[in-house]
Amino acid sequence: MKIVELTAFHIRVPLRRVIRHASFERRESDNLVVRCVLSDRTVGYGEGLPREYVTGETIDESLKLLRRSDLAAQFAPCRDFPSAVAMAERLTLAPIPGDDRACQGNAARCAVELAILDAFGRAWGEPLSHVTKQLAPELYSPRQRVQYSGIIATSRGVKVRLVALLMRLYGFRDIKVKVGIPGYNDRSRLRAIRRIVGRRVDLRIDANEAWTAAEAISHIREFERFGISSVEQPLPHECLQDLSEVRRQVRTPIMLDESLCSSIDAHLAVELQAADLFNLRLSKCGGFIPTLRLAQFARKHGIGYQLGCQVGETAILSAAGRHFAGSVADLRHAEGSYDRHLVLEPLSDEDLTFGRGGWAPLLVGSGLGVSINATALERQVVRKEPLIG
């Protein structure tokens, strides 16, 4: 079995509402989708979300990178699913000058890798979660369902109280609150949220690089009275070395996100003692397999980890995330599967949106385990780039 066609699509995904945080505001999402066709005509799909403020990628640069990468030379015939997984792990894209963190092609690599794994998984009847079983048996912990976090982004005033009440009634076990947005009173918001959701709900915050070291220490100490369980990316990546001092000055664990995009980042975080937790996101980390390797690294070095997501993920990345969250042990939290709540038109025939309490069933079908609607995909295509075939 071999790859005979590979096509990249720039799609523009309209969102149901505006999403804001300290780093960006988004009304739609420019995503990269890759379609892989095998010699038996089995089709697989992958997705990546280029984000310039996360990994330094744009959709234009991602397409250019794929065009100048020698992909065909890396795709040998595969005799079974394990050999296809091994081929997917070896996948490399063309070098990018100045990419010292080795992350500026991660969204593009993720899209290609997932398309390969989806196609070969469908061809041999293997779900994506079996990649964990093959490559990281010590982490493999299959379960029947996944529980996702609630997220409170820009709500404030009366609205934040209403959103917090709805999340409590919906049964979320843990909630992430975006902080550091200019003009927002985070202390008042956190006080209101904690009062409404109660002390049993795990409450964590995400500053999206909004603070200086001094501000982070001051704000975190102030917010600790509300029982926060972690603070995600309080400083810009350029100030990573200051995080070790922030960690010494506060009690709350520090989680890396924008500063954790590659194995180079992970090694530096350990060297600088800059983190207690990693936020792993499939697109920013380069795909299912690199993200799995980062989970192994974190566990080896006593660092906790969660599965995160990016705003605008379609059913493709939602499904891939479900397989990761449903097969990897010791995840502190899982984020994602906001499909119906956020994306205006879904790409899959199945509804992947989580239900009450954030619960969603494990996907058990081959590959990604969902059916991508080619017609819905075409409606969102901005441009198409044949890569192979």
C-alpha positions in Angstrom: 0.0 0.0 0.0 1.4 3.4 -0.9 0.5 7.1 -1.1 -0.6 8.1 -4.6 -2.1 11.6 -4.0 -1.5 14.3 -1.4 -3.4 17.6 -1.6 -3.3 20.7 0.6 -6.3 22.9 1.2 -6.4 26.4 2.7 -9.8 26.6 4.3 -11.4 29.5 6.0 -13.6 28.4 8.9 -16.3 30.9 10.1 -16.8 30.9 13.9 -20.1 31.4 15.7 -18.7 34.2 17.8 -15.7 36.4 18.3 -13.0 34.8 20.4 -10.6 37.1 22.2 -7.6 36.6 24.6 -4.6 38.6 25.6 -2.7 37.8 22.4 -5.3 37.8 19.6 -8.9 38.3 18.5 -10.5 35.9 16.0 -13.7 35.8 14.0 -12.7 33.1 11.6 -9.9 30.6 11.3 -7.5 30.0 8.4 -6.7 26.3 8.6 -4.6 23.9 6.6 -6.2 20.6 5.6 -4.3 17.8 3.8 -6.0 14.9 2.0 -4.1 11.7 1.5 -5.2 9.0 -1.1 -3.7 5.5 -1.0 -3.2 3.1 -3.9 -6.4 1.3 -3.0 -8.2 4.7 -3.1 -8.6 4.9 0.7 -8.8 8.6 1.7 -7.5 10.2 4.9 -7.5 13.8 6.2 -5.3 15.8 8.5 -5.4 19.4 9.8 -3.1 22.0 11.2 -3.7 25.6 12.4 -0.8 27.9 11.5 -0.6 30.6 14.2 2.1 33.3 13.8 1.9 34.3 17.5 2.4 30.7 18.6 4.8 28.9 16.2 5.6 31.7 13.8 3.6 30.2 11.0 1.1 31.6 8.6 -1.2 29.8 6.1 0.8 31.1 3.2 4.2 30.1 4.7 2.8 26.6 5.5 1.7 26.0 1.9 5.1 27.3 0.6 6.9 25.0 3.0 4.9 21.9 1.8 5.6 22.8 -1.8 9.4 22.9 -1.2 9.5 19.8 1.0 10.5 16.6 -0.7 7.5 14.6 0.5 7.4 12.0 -2.2 10.9 10.8 -1.5 9.8 10.0 2.1 6.7 7.9 1.3 7.6 4.3 0.8 5.1 1.5 0.3 3.8 0.2 3.7 3.1 -3.4 4.4 1.0 -2.8 7.6 -0.1 -0.1 10.1 3.1 -0.2 12.3 5.2 0.5 9.2 3.0 3.4 8.3 3.3 4.8 11.8 7.1 4.5 11.6 7.0 6.3 8.2 4.8 9.1 9.7 7.2 9.5 12.6 10.2 10.0 10.2 8.3 12.7 8.3 10.4 15.9 8.0 9.7 19.1 6.2 12.2 21.4 4.5 14.5 23.4 6.9 13.4 26.9 7.8 16.2 29.5 8.2 16.3 30.9 11.7 14.0 28.3 13.2 16.1 27.8 16.3 13.1 26.2 18.2 12.3 23.7 15.3 8.6 24.6 15.4 7.8 26.9 12.5 6.6 24.0 10.3 4.6 22.3 13.0 1.1 23.0 11.8 2.0 21.8 8.2 3.7 18.7 9.6 0.7 17.9 11.8 -1.7 18.2 8.8 0.4 15.8 6.7 1.1 13.3 9.5 -2.6 13.1 10.5 -3.7 12.6 6.9 -1.2 9.7 6.6 -2.2 8.1 9.8 -5.9 8.5 9.0 -5.6 6.9 5.6 -3.5 3.9 6.6 -5.5 3.5 9.7 -8.7 3.2 7.6 -7.0 0.9 5.2 -5.9 -1.6 7.9 -8.8 -1.1 10.4 -6.7 0.6 13.1 -7.9 3.5 15.1 -5.5 6.5 15.6 -5.4 5.7 19.4 -3.4 2.5 18.5 -0.4 4.8 17.7 -0.1 5.4 21.4 -0.2 1.6 22.0 2.5 1.1 19.5 4.9 4.0 20.3 4.3 4.7 24.0 2.9 1.5 25.6 3.8 2.8 29.1 1.4 5.7 28.5 -1.3 3.6 26.8 -4.5 3.8 28.9 -7.6 3.3 26.8 -10.9 4.5 28.2 -14.5 4.6 27.1 -15.0 8.3 27.3 -13.1 11.6 27.7 -14.0 14.6 29.9 -13.3 18.0 28.5 -12.8 21.4 30.3 -15.0 24.4 30.2 -13.4 27.6 29.1 -14.4 31.2 30.0 -12.8 33.6 27.6 -14.0 37.2 27.5 -17.1 37.2 29.6 -17.3 39.9 32.3 -19.8 41.7 34.5 -23.3 40.1 34.6 -22.3 37.9 31.6 -19.4 36.2 33.4 -21.8 35.3 36.3 -24.3 33.8 33.8 -21.6 31.8 32.0 -20.2 30.5 35.3 -23.7 29.4 36.4 -24.3 27.7 33.1 -21.0 25.8 33.4 -21.9 24.7 36.9 -25.4 23.5 35.8 -23.8 21.8 32.8 -21.6 19.8 35.2 -18.1 20.8 34.2 -15.5 19.4 36.6 -12.8 21.9 35.6 -12.8 25.3 34.0 -10.1 27.5 32.4 -10.4 31.3 32.6 -8.6 33.6 30.2 -7.0 36.5 32.1 -4.7 39.4 31.3 -7.1 41.0 28.7 -6.7 44.8 28.7 -9.6 46.5 30.4 -10.7 43.4 32.3 -10.8 43.2 36.1 -9.5 39.7 36.6 -9.8 39.7 40.4 -13.5 40.6 40.2 -14.1 38.0 37.5 -12.3 35.2 39.4 -14.1 36.0 42.6 -17.5 35.8 40.9 -16.6 32.6 39.0 -15.4 30.9 42.2 -18.4 31.9 44.2 -20.8 30.6 41.6 -19.0 27.3 40.6 -18.1 26.4 44.1 -14.9 25.0 45.6 -15.1 21.6 44.1 -14.5 22.8 40.6 -10.9 22.9 39.4 -10.2 26.4 38.3 -7.1 27.4 36.3 -6.1 30.5 34.5 -4.4 31.3 31.2 -2.6 34.7 30.7 -1.5 34.1 27.1 1.9 35.9 27.6 0.2 39.0 29.0 2.4 39.9 32.0 5.9 40.8 33.0 7.6 38.7 35.7 6.8 41.3 38.4 3.2 41.5 37.3 2.9 37.7 37.2 4.1 37.4 40.7 1.8 40.1 42.0 -1.3 38.8 40.1 -0.7 35.1 40.8 -0.3 35.8 44.6 -3.5 37.9 44.5 -5.4 35.2 42.6 -4.3 32.3 44.8 -7.0 33.2 47.2 -9.5 31.9 44.6 -7.9 28.4 44.7 -6.5 28.3 41.2 -4.7 25.1 40.2 -2.3 26.4 37.6 -1.3 29.5 35.6 -0.8 29.0 31.9 1.9 31.0 30.0 2.1 34.1 32.3 5.1 35.6 30.5 6.0 36.0 26.8 8.3 33.3 25.5 11.1 35.8 25.2 11.1 36.0 29.0 11.1 32.3 29.6 14.2 32.4 31.8 12.3 34.7 34.2 9.8 31.9 34.9 12.1 30.1 37.3 12.0 33.1 39.5 8.2 33.4 39.2 7.9 29.8 40.2 10.0 30.4 43.3 7.8 33.4 44.3 4.4 31.7 44.0 2.7 28.6 45.2 0.6 27.9 42.0 2.1 25.6 39.4 3.2 27.2 36.1 2.1 25.7 32.8 3.9 26.4 29.5 1.9 26.7 26.2 3.4 29.2 23.7 6.8 28.3 25.1 6.3 24.6 24.6 6.1 23.7 20.9 9.0 21.3 20.3 11.5 19.0 22.0 14.0 21.8 22.0 11.5 23.9 24.1 10.9 21.0 26.4 14.6 20.5 27.1 15.1 24.2 27.7 12.1 24.3 30.1 13.7 21.5 32.2 17.1 23.2 32.0 15.7 26.5 33.2 13.3 24.9 35.7 10.7 27.0 34.1 7.6 24.8 34.3 5.5 22.4 36.4 3.1 21.6 33.5 3.1 21.3 29.7 0.0 22.2 27.6 0.3 19.8 24.6 -1.6 20.8 21.5 -1.4 18.6 18.4 -1.0 21.3 15.8 1.5 23.5 17.6 3.6 20.5 18.6 3.8 19.0 15.1 1.3 16.2 15.1 0.1 13.2 17.1 3.5 11.5 17.4 5.6 14.5 18.4 2.9 15.4 21.0 3.1 11.8 22.3 6.9 12.1 22.6 6.5 15.3 24.5 4.2 13.5 27.0 6.8 10.8 27.4 9.5 13.5 28.1 7.3 15.3 30.6 6.5 12.1 32.5 10.2 11.2 32.6 11.1 14.6 34.1 8.3 14.8 36.6 6.3 17.4 34.7 2.5 17.2 34.4 0.7 17.6 31.1 -2.7 18.3 29.6 -4.1 18.2 26.1 -5.0 21.6 24.8 -6.7 22.8 21.6 -6.6 25.8 19.3 -9.5 28.1 18.4 -11.1 27.1 15.1 -10.2 23.4 15.1 -12.6 21.4 12.9 -13.7 17.8 13.4 -10.4 16.6 12.0 -8.3 17.9 14.9 -11.2 17.3 17.3 -11.2 13.6 16.4 -7.4 13.4 16.6 -7.5 15.0 20.0 -10.2 12.6 21.2 -8.0 9.7 20.3 -5.1 11.3 22.2 -7.1 12.1 25.3 -8.7 8.7 25.1 -5.5 6.7 25.0 -2.8 8.7 27.0 -2.5 8.2 30.7 -2.2 11.0 33.4 -3.6 13.9 31.4 -4.4 16.7 33.9 -7.1 18.2 31.7 -8.4 17.8 28.1 -9.6 20.8 26.0 -11.3 20.6 22.6 -14.4 19.2 20.8 -16.1 22.6 20.9 -17.3 21.9 17.4 -21.0 22.8 17.4 -20.5 25.5 20.0 -17.9 27.3 17.9 -17.6 26.2 14.3 -20.4 27.4 12.1 -20.3 24.5 9.6 -18.9 21.1 10.7 -16.7 19.1 8.4 -17.8 15.7 9.7 -21.0 13.8 9.4 -20.8 13.0 13.1 -21.2 15.6 15.9 -18.1 15.6 18.0 -19.3 18.2 20.4 -18.9 17.2 24.1 -22.0 16.6 26.1 -23.1 17.3 29.7 -20.2 17.6 32.1 -17.8 17.8 29.2 -18.1 14.1 28.5 -17.6 12.6 25.1 -17.3 9.0 24.0 -14.1 7.4 22.7 -13.9 7.1 18.9 -13.5 3.5 17.9 -13.6 3.6 14.1 -10.6 3.2 11.9 -8.2 6.1 11.4 -9.8 9.2 12.9 -13.1 7.4 13.3 -15.2 10.1 11.6 -16.5 10.7 8.1 -15.3 14.0 6.6 -17.9 15.6 4.4 -16.1 16.5 1.1 -18.9 18.9 0.1 -18.7 20.8 3.4 -15.0 21.0 3.0 -15.2 22.3 -0.5 -17.5 25.1 0.6 -14.7 26.4 2.9 -11.8 26.0 0.5 -9.9 29.2 -0.4 -7.3 27.5 -2.5 -6.0 24.0 -3.3 -2.4 22.9 -3.8 -1.6 19.4 -5.3 1.5 18.1 -3.5 1.8 14.6 -4.9 -0.1 13.0 -7.8 
